[in-house]
Amino acid sequence: MLIRLLIQFLRPYARQLAMVVVLQLAATVAMVFLPNLYARIVDQGIAVGLVADSPQSNDPLLCLARGLSRGRCTPKLVSARRLTDRYGPAITHLEEQSALPVLDVNGDICDEQGCRIQVGDTWIFAAFEHLSQAFTVSQEPQIRVFLERLLA
């Protein structure tokens, strides 16, 4: 959902903009490949931003619909962040080595205590591995800052 909203907003800028989306990259591959790709694209005068993938959710709404408890359906921290922790060092490396704008809402979903499936009345996850439209819309301030940096 997040990617769909970004694409819709950015469609008019397609010729001037490239967006790199990190999807389940091993940190070692990402740290070698992404900086080189980033440098090549920027050298062509194209704006580049990075959108981090969300934690693995294992479809908590389907789990709840099957009558299982909220505690059982809430993603466990270790399994939810398995992939995001693998490419986290690559994102940090890119942020430190360049002015690369990064959109990463994972901190709003999981913290060191665990992950959430709901913030207030807003469900975070929709279907398996996707963020809900309502949660994505609630991230508008972060998305706006990201896009402003990207298009500056």
N, CA, C and O atoms as a GROMACS GRO file, in nm:
protein
  608
    1MET      N    1   0.082  -0.120   0.000
    1MET     CA    2   0.000   0.000   0.000
    1MET      C    3   0.086   0.126   0.000
    1MET      O    4   0.058   0.221  -0.074
    2LEU      N    5   0.189   0.127   0.081
    2LEU     CA    6   0.277   0.243   0.088
    2LEU      C    7   0.341   0.271  -0.047
    2LEU      O    8   0.344   0.386  -0.093
    3ILE      N    9   0.390   0.166  -0.111
    3ILE     CA   10   0.454   0.183  -0.241
    3ILE      C   11   0.353   0.235  -0.343
    3ILE      O   12   0.385   0.322  -0.424
    4ARG      N   13   0.230   0.182  -0.339
    4ARG     CA   14   0.126   0.226  -0.433
    4ARG      C   15   0.098   0.376  -0.417
    4ARG      O   16   0.085   0.448  -0.516
    5LEU      N   17   0.088   0.424  -0.292
    5LEU     CA   18   0.063   0.567  -0.268
    5LEU      C   19   0.181   0.653  -0.316
    5LEU      O   20   0.160   0.759  -0.374
    6LEU      N   21   0.302   0.607  -0.292
    6LEU     CA   22   0.419   0.682  -0.336
    6LEU      C   23   0.424   0.690  -0.489
    6LEU      O   24   0.451   0.796  -0.545
    7ILE      N   25   0.397   0.578  -0.555
    7ILE     CA   26   0.398   0.576  -0.701
    7ILE      C   27   0.292   0.670  -0.757
    7ILE      O   28   0.318   0.743  -0.852
    8GLN      N   29   0.174   0.668  -0.697
    8GLN     CA   30   0.066   0.755  -0.744
    8GLN      C   31   0.108   0.902  -0.731
    8GLN      O   32   0.086   0.981  -0.823
    9PHE      N   33   0.167   0.939  -0.618
    9PHE     CA   34   0.208   1.077  -0.597
    9PHE      C   35   0.322   1.117  -0.690
    9PHE      O   36   0.328   1.230  -0.738
   10LEU      N   37   0.413   1.024  -0.715
   10LEU     CA   38   0.535   1.056  -0.789
   10LEU      C   39   0.524   1.038  -0.940
   10LEU      O   40   0.617   1.074  -1.013
   11ARG      N   41   0.414   0.984  -0.989
   11ARG     CA   42   0.398   0.957  -1.132
   11ARG      C   43   0.434   1.078  -1.220
   11ARG      O   44   0.502   1.060  -1.321
   12PRO      N   45   0.391   1.201  -1.185
   12PRO     CA   46   0.426   1.315  -1.272
   12PRO      C   47   0.576   1.343  -1.279
   12PRO      O   48   0.621   1.411  -1.370
   13TYR      N   49   0.652   1.291  -1.184
   13TYR     CA   50   0.795   1.319  -1.179
   13TYR      C   51   0.878   1.202  -1.232
   13TYR      O   52   0.999   1.198  -1.210
   14ALA      N   53   0.815   1.109  -1.300
   14ALA     CA   54   0.880   0.983  -1.338
   14ALA      C   55   1.013   1.002  -1.409
   14ALA      O   56   1.106   0.924  -1.386
   15ARG      N   57   1.026   1.101  -1.494
   15ARG     CA   58   1.150   1.119  -1.570
   15ARG      C   59   1.264   1.174  -1.484
   15ARG      O   60   1.381   1.155  -1.518
   16GLN      N   61   1.231   1.241  -1.374
   16GLN     CA   62   1.335   1.303  -1.293
   16GLN      C   63   1.366   1.224  -1.165
   16GLN      O   64   1.450   1.266  -1.086
   17LEU      N   65   1.300   1.113  -1.146
   17LEU     CA   66   1.304   1.050  -1.015
   17LEU      C   67   1.319   0.899  -1.026
   17LEU      O   68   1.256   0.834  -1.109
   18ALA      N   69   1.402   0.845  -0.942
   18ALA     CA   70   1.412   0.700  -0.929
   18ALA      C   71   1.399   0.668  -0.781
   18ALA      O   72   1.454   0.740  -0.698
   19MET      N   73   1.329   0.564  -0.749
   19MET     CA   74   1.314   0.525  -0.610
   19MET      C   75   1.364   0.382  -0.594
   19MET      O   76   1.323   0.292  -0.669
   20VAL      N   77   1.450   0.362  -0.499
   20VAL     CA   78   1.504   0.231  -0.472
   20VAL      C   79   1.425   0.173  -0.355
   20VAL      O   80   1.415   0.236  -0.249
   21VAL      N   81   1.370   0.055  -0.373
   21VAL     CA   82   1.295  -0.010  -0.267
   21VAL      C   83   1.374  -0.132  -0.221
   21VAL      O   84   1.410  -0.219  -0.300
   22VAL      N   85   1.400  -0.137  -0.093
   22VAL     CA   86   1.475  -0.250  -0.038
   22VAL      C   87   1.376  -0.358   0.000
   22VAL      O   88   1.289  -0.337   0.086
   23LEU      N   89   1.388  -0.472  -0.062
   23LEU     CA   90   1.302  -0.586  -0.032
   23LEU      C   91   1.387  -0.707  -0.001
   23LEU      O   92   1.440  -0.772  -0.092
   24GLN      N   93   1.401  -0.739   0.124
   24GLN     CA   94   1.464  -0.862   0.169
   24GLN      C   95   1.606  -0.880   0.116
   24GLN      O   96   1.641  -0.988   0.068
   25LEU      N   97   1.686  -0.775   0.122
   25LEU     CA   98   1.824  -0.786   0.077
   25LEU      C   99   1.913  -0.823   0.194
   25LEU      O  100   1.898  -0.770   0.304
   26ALA      N  101   2.005  -0.912   0.171
   26ALA     CA  102   2.105  -0.943   0.273
   26ALA      C  103   2.192  -0.820   0.290
   26ALA      O  104   2.223  -0.752   0.192
   27ALA      N  105   2.231  -0.792   0.412
   27ALA     CA  106   2.307  -0.670   0.440
   27ALA      C  107   2.435  -0.662   0.360
   27ALA      O  108   2.470  -0.554   0.312
   28THR      N  109   2.506  -0.770   0.343
   28THR     CA  110   2.633  -0.766   0.270
   28THR      C  111   2.610  -0.732   0.124
   28THR      O  112   2.686  -0.655   0.066
   29VAL      N  113   2.507  -0.788   0.063
   29VAL     CA  114   2.476  -0.758  -0.077
   29VAL      C  115   2.432  -0.613  -0.090
   29VAL      O  116   2.476  -0.541  -0.179
   30ALA      N  117   2.344  -0.570   0.001
   30ALA     CA  118   2.291  -0.434  -0.006
   30ALA      C  119   2.402  -0.331   0.014
   30ALA      O  120   2.400  -0.227  -0.052
   31MET      N  121   2.496  -0.357   0.103
   31MET     CA  122   2.602  -0.260   0.130
   31MET      C  123   2.698  -0.246   0.012
   31MET      O  124   2.762  -0.143  -0.003
   32VAL      N  125   2.708  -0.348  -0.071
   32VAL     CA  126   2.794  -0.340  -0.190
   32VAL      C  127   2.715  -0.286  -0.308
   32VAL      O  128   2.761  -0.196  -0.378
   33PHE      N  129   2.596  -0.340  -0.332
   33PHE     CA  130   2.520  -0.310  -0.452
   33PHE      C  131   2.453  -0.173  -0.446
   33PHE      O  132   2.465  -0.095  -0.541
   34LEU      N  133   2.383  -0.141  -0.336
   34LEU     CA  134   2.306  -0.017  -0.332
   34LEU      C  135   2.389   0.110  -0.340
   34LEU      O  136   2.351   0.201  -0.414
   35PRO      N  137   2.503   0.121  -0.269
   35PRO     CA  138   2.581   0.245  -0.286
   35PRO      C  139   2.628   0.266  -0.430
   35PRO      O  140   2.629   0.379  -0.478
   36ASN      N  141   2.666   0.159  -0.498
   36ASN     CA  142   2.710   0.171  -0.638
   36ASN      C  143   2.594   0.212  -0.728
   36ASN      O  144   2.609   0.300  -0.813
   37LEU      N  145   2.478   0.149  -0.708
   37LEU     CA  146   2.360   0.184  -0.786
   37LEU      C  147   2.320   0.328  -0.758
   37LEU      O  148   2.290   0.405  -0.849
   38TYR      N  149   2.320   0.365  -0.631
   38TYR     CA  150   2.286   0.501  -0.591
   38TYR      C  151   2.378   0.602  -0.660
   38TYR      O  152   2.330   0.700  -0.717
   39ALA      N  153   2.508   0.579  -0.657
   39ALA     CA  154   2.604   0.671  -0.718
   39ALA      C  155   2.582   0.683  -0.869
   39ALA      O  156   2.588   0.793  -0.924
   40ARG      N  157   2.556   0.570  -0.935
   40ARG     CA  158   2.535   0.573  -1.080
   40ARG      C  159   2.410   0.654  -1.117
   40ARG      O  160   2.411   0.730  -1.214
   41ILE      N  161   2.304   0.636  -1.041
   41ILE     CA  162   2.178   0.706  -1.071
   41ILE      C  163   2.192   0.855  -1.041
   41ILE      O  164   2.149   0.939  -1.121
   42VAL      N  165   2.252   0.889  -0.926
   42VAL     CA  166   2.269   1.030  -0.889
   42VAL      C  167   2.358   1.102  -0.989
   42VAL      O  168   2.334   1.218  -1.020
   43ASP      N  169   2.460   1.033  -1.040
   43ASP     CA  170   2.548   1.093  -1.141
   43ASP      C  171   2.470   1.135  -1.265
   43ASP      O  172   2.515   1.223  -1.339
   44GLN      N  173   2.356   1.074  -1.289
   44GLN     CA  174   2.273   1.109  -1.404
   44GLN      C  175   2.174   1.220  -1.372
   44GLN      O  176   2.091   1.256  -1.456
   45GLY      N  177   2.181   1.275  -1.248
   45GLY     CA  178   2.093   1.384  -1.210
   45GLY      C  179   1.954   1.340  -1.169
   45GLY      O  180   1.860   1.419  -1.172
   46ILE      N  181   1.940   1.215  -1.132
   46ILE     CA  182   1.810   1.161  -1.093
   46ILE      C  183   1.803   1.152  -0.941
   46ILE      O  184   1.894   1.100  -0.877
   47ALA      N  185   1.695   1.203  -0.884
   47ALA     CA  186   1.676   1.195  -0.739
   47ALA      C  187   1.648   1.051  -0.698
   47ALA      O  188   1.576   0.979  -0.767
   48VAL      N  189   1.706   1.010  -0.588
   48VAL     CA  190   1.690   0.872  -0.541
   48VAL      C  191   1.650   0.873  -0.394
   48VAL      O  192   1.705   0.949  -0.315
   49GLY      N  193   1.555   0.790  -0.361
   49GLY     CA  194   1.515   0.771  -0.222
   49GLY      C  195   1.504   0.623  -0.193
   49GLY      O  196   1.494   0.541  -0.285
   50LEU      N  197   1.506   0.590  -0.066
   50LEU     CA  198   1.501   0.450  -0.026
   50LEU      C  199   1.380   0.429   0.064
   50LEU      O  200   1.361   0.501   0.162
   51VAL      N  201   1.297   0.332   0.031
   51VAL     CA  202   1.181   0.297   0.111
   51VAL      C  203   1.208   0.160   0.171
   51VAL      O  204   1.220   0.061   0.099
   52ALA      N  205   1.218   0.154   0.302
   52ALA     CA  206   1.246   0.028   0.370
   52ALA      C  207   1.121  -0.058   0.376
   52ALA      O  208   1.010  -0.008   0.391
   53ASP      N  209   1.140  -0.187   0.364
   53ASP     CA  210   1.031  -0.283   0.373
   53ASP      C  211   0.979  -0.286   0.517
   53ASP      O  212   1.052  -0.253   0.610
   54SER      N  213   0.855  -0.326   0.534
   54SER     CA  214   0.795  -0.335   0.667
   54SER      C  215   0.825  -0.472   0.730
   54SER      O  216   0.863  -0.565   0.659
   55PRO      N  217   0.808  -0.483   0.862
   55PRO     CA  218   0.833  -0.611   0.928
   55PRO      C  219   0.739  -0.720   0.877
   55PRO      O  220   0.631  -0.692   0.826
   56GLN      N  221   0.783  -0.844   0.890
   56GLN     CA  222   0.697  -0.957   0.854
   56GLN      C  223   0.585  -0.968   0.958
   56GLN      O  224   0.610  -0.965   1.078
   57SER      N  225   0.464  -0.980   0.910
   57SER     CA  226   0.350  -0.979   1.003
   57SER      C  227   0.282  -1.113   1.021
   57SER      O  228   0.216  -1.135   1.122
   58ASN      N  229   0.297  -1.203   0.926
   58ASN     CA  230   0.227  -1.332   0.931
   58ASN      C  231   0.076  -1.317   0.942
   58ASN      O  232   0.009  -1.400   1.004
   59ASP      N  233   0.024  -1.211   0.881
   59ASP     CA  234  -0.120  -1.187   0.867
   59ASP      C  235  -0.198  -1.192   0.998
   59ASP      O  236  -0.277  -1.284   1.019
   60PRO      N  237  -0.176  -1.095   1.089
   60PRO     CA  238  -0.244  -1.097   1.218
   60PRO      C  239  -0.396  -1.086   1.210
   60PRO      O  240  -0.465  -1.141   1.295
   61LEU      N  241  -0.448  -1.016   1.110
   61LEU     CA  242  -0.594  -1.004   1.101
   61LEU      C  243  -0.659  -1.138   1.067
   61LEU      O  244  -0.765  -1.171   1.120
   62LEU      N  245  -0.597  -1.215   0.980
   62LEU     CA  246  -0.647  -1.348   0.949
   62LEU      C  247  -0.638  -1.436   1.074
   62LEU      O  248  -0.729  -1.514   1.102
   63CYS      N  249  -0.531  -1.423   1.147
   63CYS     CA  250  -0.512  -1.498   1.272
   63CYS      C  251  -0.625  -1.466   1.370
   63CYS      O  252  -0.683  -1.557   1.430
   64LEU      N  253  -0.655  -1.337   1.387
   64LEU     CA  254  -0.764  -1.296   1.477
   64LEU      C  255  -0.899  -1.347   1.428
   64LEU      O  256  -0.982  -1.390   1.507
   65ALA      N  257  -0.920  -1.343   1.295
   65ALA     CA  258  -1.046  -1.390   1.237
   65ALA      C  259  -1.065  -1.539   1.262
   65ALA      O  260  -1.179  -1.587   1.266
   66ARG      N  261  -0.957  -1.612   1.279
   66ARG     CA  262  -0.966  -1.755   1.309
   66ARG      C  263  -0.993  -1.781   1.456
   66ARG      O  264  -1.002  -1.896   1.499
   67GLY      N  265  -1.005  -1.673   1.534
   67GLY     CA  266  -1.042  -1.688   1.675
   67GLY      C  267  -0.925  -1.702   1.770
   67GLY      O  268  -0.945  -1.731   1.888
   68LEU      N  269  -0.804  -1.682   1.722
   68LEU     CA  270  -0.687  -1.692   1.810
   68LEU      C  271  -0.671  -1.562   1.889
   68LEU      O  272  -0.724  -1.459   1.850
   69SER      N  273  -0.598  -1.568   1.997
   69SER     CA  274  -0.584  -1.452   2.085
   69SER      C  275  -0.497  -1.344   2.021
   69SER      O  276  -0.416  -1.371   1.933
   70ARG      N  277  -0.516  -1.221   2.069
   70ARG     CA  278  -0.437  -1.108   2.022
   70ARG      C  279  -0.288  -1.132   2.048
   70ARG      O  280  -0.204  -1.101   1.963
   71GLY      N  281  -0.257  -1.186   2.163
   71GLY     CA  282  -0.118  -1.215   2.197
   71GLY      C  283  -0.056  -1.315   2.101
   71GLY      O  284   0.060  -1.302   2.062
   72ARG      N  285  -0.132  -1.414   2.063
   72ARG     CA  286  -0.081  -1.516   1.970
   72ARG      C  287  -0.068  -1.461   1.828
   72ARG      O  288   0.016  -1.507   1.752
   73CYS      N  289  -0.151  -1.364   1.793
   73CYS     CA  290  -0.153  -1.310   1.657
   73CYS      C  291  -0.057  -1.193   1.637
   73CYS      O  292  -0.028  -1.155   1.523
   74THR      N  293  -0.007  -1.136   1.745
   74THR     CA  294   0.087  -1.025   1.734
   74THR      C  295   0.223  -1.079   1.693
   74THR      O  296   0.273  -1.173   1.755
   75PRO      N  297   0.284  -1.021   1.590
   75PRO     CA  298   0.415  -1.071   1.545
   75PRO      C  299   0.519  -1.064   1.657
   75PRO      O  300   0.529  -0.963   1.727
   76LYS      N  301   0.595  -1.168   1.671
   76LYS     CA  302   0.704  -1.170   1.769
   76LYS      C  303   0.819  -1.087   1.713
   76LYS      O  304   0.847  -1.091   1.593
   77LEU      N  305   0.886  -1.014   1.798
   77LEU     CA  306   0.989  -0.920   1.757
   77LEU      C  307   1.098  -0.985   1.673
   77LEU      O  308   1.133  -0.931   1.568
   78VAL      N  309   1.149  -1.096   1.715
   78VAL     CA  310   1.261  -1.160   1.643
   78VAL      C  311   1.220  -1.201   1.502
   78VAL      O  312   1.293  -1.176   1.407
   79SER      N  313   1.104  -1.265   1.489
   79SER     CA  314   1.063  -1.309   1.356
   79SER      C  315   1.016  -1.192   1.269
   79SER      O  316   1.039  -1.191   1.148
   80ALA      N  317   0.950  -1.092   1.329
   80ALA     CA  318   0.901  -0.978   1.251
   80ALA      C  319   1.015  -0.896   1.195
   80ALA      O  320   1.005  -0.844   1.084
   81ARG      N  321   1.124  -0.884   1.269
   81ARG     CA  322   1.235  -0.800   1.227
   81ARG      C  323   1.350  -0.877   1.164
   81ARG      O  324   1.456  -0.821   1.138
   82ARG      N  325   1.330  -1.004   1.138
   82ARG     CA  326   1.438  -1.086   1.082
   82ARG      C  327   1.496  -1.023   0.955
   82ARG      O  328   1.618  -1.008   0.943
   83LEU      N  329   1.410  -0.986   0.863
   83LEU     CA  330   1.459  -0.930   0.736
   83LEU      C  331   1.500  -0.784   0.751
   83LEU      O  332   1.603  -0.743   0.696
   84THR      N  333   1.422  -0.705   0.824
   84THR     CA  334   1.458  -0.564   0.838
   84THR      C  335   1.590  -0.549   0.913
   84THR      O  336   1.665  -0.455   0.885
   85ASP      N  337   1.620  -0.638   1.006
   85ASP     CA  338   1.748  -0.633   1.075
   85ASP      C  339   1.863  -0.670   0.982
   85ASP      O  340   1.975  -0.622   0.999
   86ARG      N  341   1.836  -0.755   0.883
   86ARG     CA  342   1.941  -0.794   0.788
   86ARG      C  343   1.981  -0.679   0.698
   86ARG      O  344   2.100  -0.663   0.668
   87TYR      N  345   1.885  -0.597   0.652
   87TYR     CA  346   1.924  -0.488   0.564
   87TYR      C  347   1.934  -0.354   0.637
   87TYR      O  348   1.970  -0.254   0.576
   88GLY      N  349   1.905  -0.351   0.766
   88GLY     CA  350   1.920  -0.229   0.845
   88GLY      C  351   2.058  -0.167   0.837
   88GLY      O  352   2.069  -0.046   0.820
   89PRO      N  353   2.165  -0.247   0.849
   89PRO     CA  354   2.300  -0.189   0.837
   89PRO      C  355   2.325  -0.123   0.702
   89PRO      O  356   2.397  -0.023   0.694
   90ALA      N  357   2.267  -0.177   0.596
   90ALA     CA  358   2.285  -0.117   0.463
   90ALA      C  359   2.216   0.019   0.457
   90ALA      O  360   2.270   0.114   0.400
   91ILE      N  361   2.098   0.028   0.515
   91ILE     CA  362   2.025   0.156   0.518
   91ILE      C  363   2.105   0.258   0.598
   91ILE      O  364   2.123   0.372   0.554
   92THR      N  365   2.153   0.218   0.715
   92THR     CA  366   2.233   0.308   0.798
   92THR      C  367   2.358   0.354   0.724
   92THR      O  368   2.393   0.472   0.727
   93HIS      N  369   2.423   0.261   0.658
   93HIS     CA  370   2.544   0.294   0.581
   93HIS      C  371   2.513   0.398   0.472
   93HIS      O  372   2.587   0.495   0.457
   94LEU      N  373   2.405   0.378   0.399
   94LEU     CA  374   2.369   0.472   0.294
   94LEU      C  375   2.333   0.609   0.350
   94LEU      O  376   2.371   0.711   0.293
   95GLU      N  377   2.260   0.612   0.461
   95GLU     CA  378   2.224   0.740   0.522
   95GLU      C  379   2.348   0.815   0.568
   95GLU      O  380   2.357   0.937   0.552
   96GLU      N  381   2.445   0.743   0.625
   96GLU     CA  382   2.567   0.807   0.676
   96GLU      C  383   2.661   0.851   0.565
   96GLU      O  384   2.731   0.951   0.580
   97GLN      N  385   2.664   0.778   0.453
   97GLN     CA  386   2.759   0.806   0.346
   97GLN      C  387   2.705   0.901   0.240
   97GLN      O  388   2.780   0.943   0.151
   98SER      N  389   2.578   0.936   0.247
   98SER     CA  390   2.520   1.021   0.143
   98SER      C  391   2.404   1.100   0.203
   98SER      O  392   2.372   1.088   0.322
   99ALA      N  393   2.344   1.180   0.120
   99ALA     CA  394   2.226   1.255   0.162
   99ALA      C  395   2.099   1.182   0.118
   99ALA      O  396   1.996   1.244   0.093
  100LEU      N  397   2.107   1.051   0.109
  100LEU     CA  398   1.997   0.970   0.061
  100LEU      C  399   1.874   0.982   0.152
  100LEU      O  400   1.882   0.947   0.270
  101PRO      N  401   1.761   1.030   0.100
  101PRO     CA  402   1.639   1.032   0.179
  101PRO      C  403   1.588   0.889   0.201
  101PRO      O  404   1.584   0.809   0.107
  102VAL      N  405   1.550   0.858   0.323
  102VAL     CA  406   1.503   0.724   0.358
  102VAL      C  407   1.367   0.735   0.425
  102VAL      O  408   1.346   0.818   0.513
  103LEU      N  409   1.274   0.650   0.382
  103LEU     CA  410   1.144   0.638   0.448
  103LEU      C  411   1.141   0.501   0.514
  103LEU      O  412   1.140   0.398   0.446
  104ASP      N  413   1.139   0.501   0.646
  104ASP     CA  414   1.139   0.376   0.723
  104ASP      C  415   1.042   0.392   0.839
  104ASP      O  416   1.073   0.460   0.938
  105VAL      N  417   0.925   0.331   0.828
  105VAL     CA  418   0.823   0.343   0.932
  105VAL      C  419   0.829   0.227   1.032
  105VAL      O  420   0.739   0.211   1.116
  106ASN      N  421   0.933   0.146   1.023
  106ASN     CA  422   0.942   0.028   1.110
  106ASN      C  423   0.943   0.064   1.259
  106ASN      O  424   0.892  -0.012   1.341
  107GLY      N  425   1.002   0.177   1.293
  107GLY     CA  426   1.003   0.220   1.432
  107GLY      C  427   0.865   0.248   1.488
  107GLY      O  428   0.845   0.242   1.609
  108ASP      N  429   0.769   0.277   1.401
  108ASP     CA  430   0.631   0.299   1.445
  108ASP      C  431   0.555   0.168   1.461
  108ASP      O  432   0.445   0.166   1.517
  109ILE      N  433   0.614   0.060   1.413
  109ILE     CA  434   0.548  -0.071   1.421
  109ILE      C  435   0.610  -0.156   1.531
  109ILE      O  436   0.539  -0.215   1.612
  110CYS      N  437   0.741  -0.162   1.534
  110CYS     CA  438   0.813  -0.242   1.633
  110CYS      C  439   0.913  -0.154   1.707
  110CYS      O  440   0.973  -0.064   1.650
  111ASP      N  441   0.929  -0.182   1.836
  111ASP     CA  442   1.037  -0.120   1.912
  111ASP      C  443   1.109  -0.233   1.985
  111ASP      O  444   1.083  -0.350   1.957
  112GLU      N  445   1.197  -0.201   2.076
  112GLU     CA  446   1.274  -0.305   2.145
  112GLU      C  447   1.186  -0.395   2.232
  112GLU      O  448   1.227  -0.506   2.267
  113GLN      N  449   1.067  -0.349   2.267
  113GLN     CA  450   0.976  -0.428   2.350
  113GLN      C  451   0.896  -0.530   2.268
  113GLN      O  452   0.862  -0.637   2.318
  114GLY      N  453   0.868  -0.497   2.144
  114GLY     CA  454   0.790  -0.586   2.059
  114GLY      C  455   0.722  -0.511   1.946
  114GLY      O  456   0.749  -0.393   1.923
  115CYS      N  457   0.634  -0.580   1.876
  115CYS     CA  458   0.562  -0.522   1.763
  115CYS      C  459   0.416  -0.503   1.800
  115CYS      O  460   0.364  -0.568   1.891
  116ARG      N  461   0.352  -0.413   1.728
  116ARG     CA  462   0.210  -0.386   1.749
  116ARG      C  463   0.134  -0.426   1.623
  116ARG      O  464   0.190  -0.428   1.514
  117ILE      N  465   0.006  -0.458   1.640
  117ILE     CA  466  -0.078  -0.481   1.524
  117ILE      C  467  -0.181  -0.369   1.511
  117ILE      O  468  -0.254  -0.362   1.412
  118GLN      N  469  -0.186  -0.282   1.611
  118GLN     CA  470  -0.282  -0.174   1.611
  118GLN      C  471  -0.224  -0.054   1.686
  118GLN      O  472  -0.158  -0.070   1.788
  119VAL      N  473  -0.249   0.066   1.633
  119VAL     CA  474  -0.213   0.189   1.701
  119VAL      C  475  -0.343   0.265   1.720
  119VAL      O  476  -0.403   0.311   1.623
  120GLY      N  477  -0.387   0.278   1.844
  120GLY     CA  478  -0.518   0.338   1.870
  120GLY      C  479  -0.624   0.253   1.804
  120GLY      O  480  -0.634   0.133   1.829
  121ASP      N  481  -0.704   0.315   1.720
  121ASP     CA  482  -0.810   0.243   1.648
  121ASP      C  483  -0.764   0.199   1.509
  121ASP      O  484  -0.844   0.146   1.432
  122THR      N  485  -0.640   0.220   1.476
  122THR     CA  486  -0.589   0.192   1.342
  122THR      C  487  -0.514   0.059   1.338
  122THR      O  488  -0.417   0.040   1.411
  123TRP      N  489  -0.559  -0.032   1.251
  123TRP     CA  490  -0.487  -0.157   1.229
  123TRP      C  491  -0.363  -0.126   1.146
  123TRP      O  492  -0.370  -0.052   1.049
  124ILE      N  493  -0.252  -0.183   1.184
  124ILE     CA  494  -0.127  -0.158   1.112
  124ILE      C  495  -0.119  -0.242   0.985
  124ILE      O  496  -0.083  -0.193   0.879
  125PHE      N  497  -0.154  -0.369   0.997
  125PHE     CA  498  -0.138  -0.460   0.884
  125PHE      C  499  -0.272  -0.486   0.815
  125PHE      O  500  -0.377  -0.488   0.879
  126ALA      N  501  -0.265  -0.504   0.684
  126ALA     CA  502  -0.382  -0.547   0.606
  126ALA      C  503  -0.360  -0.695   0.581
  126ALA      O  504  -0.344  -0.772   0.676
  127ALA      N  505  -0.358  -0.736   0.456
  127ALA     CA  506  -0.330  -0.876   0.423
  127ALA      C  507  -0.183  -0.905   0.449
  127ALA      O  508  -0.104  -0.815   0.476
  128PHE      N  509  -0.148  -1.029   0.441
  128PHE     CA  510  -0.014  -1.079   0.470
  128PHE      C  511   0.096  -0.987   0.416
  128PHE      O  512   0.103  -0.960   0.296
  129GLU      N  513   0.180  -0.938   0.506
  129GLU     CA  514   0.298  -0.858   0.473
  129GLU      C  515   0.268  -0.720   0.414
  129GLU      O  516   0.359  -0.656   0.363
  130HIS      N  517   0.146  -0.672   0.420
  130HIS     CA  518   0.112  -0.540   0.368
  130HIS      C  519   0.062  -0.451   0.480
  130HIS      O  520  -0.003  -0.498   0.573
  131LEU      N  521   0.094  -0.321   0.472
  131LEU     CA  522   0.043  -0.225   0.568
  131LEU      C  523  -0.097  -0.182   0.526
  131LEU      O  524  -0.128  -0.175   0.408
  132SER      N  525  -0.181  -0.154   0.625
  132SER     CA  526  -0.317  -0.112   0.594
  132SER      C  527  -0.316   0.029   0.536
  132SER      O  528  -0.222   0.106   0.559
  133GLN      N  529  -0.419   0.061   0.462
  133GLN     CA  530  -0.431   0.194   0.404
  133GLN      C  531  -0.440   0.298   0.515
  133GLN      O  532  -0.378   0.404   0.507
  134ALA      N  533  -0.518   0.269   0.619
  134ALA     CA  534  -0.534   0.365   0.729
  134ALA      C  535  -0.401   0.393   0.799
  134ALA      O  536  -0.371   0.508   0.830
  135PHE      N  537  -0.322   0.289   0.824
  135PHE     CA  538  -0.192   0.310   0.888
  135PHE      C  539  -0.099   0.389   0.796
  135PHE      O  540  -0.028   0.479   0.841
  136THR      N  541  -0.100   0.355   0.668
  136THR     CA  542  -0.015   0.425   0.572
  136THR      C  543  -0.051   0.573   0.567
  136THR      O  544   0.037   0.659   0.567
  137VAL      N  545  -0.180   0.602   0.562
  137VAL     CA  546  -0.224   0.742   0.560
  137VAL      C  547  -0.182   0.812   0.689
  137VAL      O  548  -0.149   0.931   0.686
  138SER      N  549  -0.183   0.741   0.801
  138SER     CA  550  -0.142   0.803   0.928
  138SER      C  551   0.007   0.838   0.930
  138SER      O  552   0.051   0.915   1.015
  139GLN      N  553   0.083   0.782   0.838
  139GLN     CA  554   0.226   0.811   0.828
  139GLN      C  555   0.254   0.930   0.737
  139GLN      O  556   0.369   0.956   0.701
  140GLU      N  557   0.150   1.002   0.699
  140GLU     CA  558   0.162   1.114   0.605
  140GLU      C  559   0.271   1.215   0.645
  140GLU      O  560   0.343   1.260   0.556
  141PRO      N  561   0.287   1.253   0.772
  141PRO     CA  562   0.394   1.348   0.804
  141PRO      C  563   0.533   1.295   0.766
  141PRO      O  564   0.614   1.370   0.711
  142GLN      N  565   0.560   1.169   0.793
  142GLN     CA  566   0.689   1.110   0.756
  142GLN      C  567   0.704   1.101   0.605
  142GLN      O  568   0.811   1.129   0.550
  143ILE      N  569   0.596   1.063   0.537
  143ILE     CA  570   0.599   1.051   0.391
  143ILE      C  571   0.623   1.188   0.329
  143ILE      O  572   0.700   1.201   0.233
  144ARG      N  573   0.558   1.290   0.383
  144ARG     CA  574   0.574   1.426   0.331
  144ARG      C  575   0.720   1.473   0.344
  144ARG      O  576   0.776   1.527   0.249
  145VAL      N  577   0.781   1.452   0.462
  145VAL     CA  578   0.921   1.491   0.483
  145VAL      C  579   1.011   1.417   0.385
  145VAL      O  580   1.102   1.476   0.326
  146PHE      N  581   0.986   1.289   0.368
  146PHE     CA  582   1.064   1.207   0.275
  146PHE      C  583   1.054   1.263   0.133
  146PHE      O  584   1.156   1.281   0.066
  147LEU      N  585   0.933   1.290   0.088
  147LEU     CA  586   0.912   1.339  -0.049
  147LEU      C  587   0.969   1.478  -0.068
  147LEU      O  588   1.023   1.509  -0.174
  148GLU      N  589   0.959   1.563   0.035
  148GLU     CA  590   1.017   1.697   0.024
  148GLU      C  591   1.168   1.690   0.009
  148GLU      O  592   1.226   1.764  -0.070
  149ARG      N  593   1.232   1.601   0.087
  149ARG     CA  594   1.376   1.583   0.074
  149ARG      C  595   1.411   1.526  -0.063
  149ARG      O  596   1.511   1.564  -0.124
  150LEU      N  597   1.328   1.434  -0.110
  150LEU     CA  598   1.354   1.369  -0.238
  150LEU      C  599   1.344   1.466  -0.354
  150LEU      O  600   1.423   1.459  -0.448
  151LEU      N  601   1.248   1.555  -0.348
  151LEU     CA  602   1.221   1.644  -0.460
  151LEU      C  603   1.288   1.780  -0.445
  151LEU      O  604   1.272   1.867  -0.531
  152ALA      N  605   1.364   1.800  -0.337
  152ALA     CA  606   1.431   1.929  -0.316
  152ALA      C  607   1.541   1.952  -0.416
  152ALA      O  608   1.608   2.056  -0.412
   0.00000   0.00000   0.00000
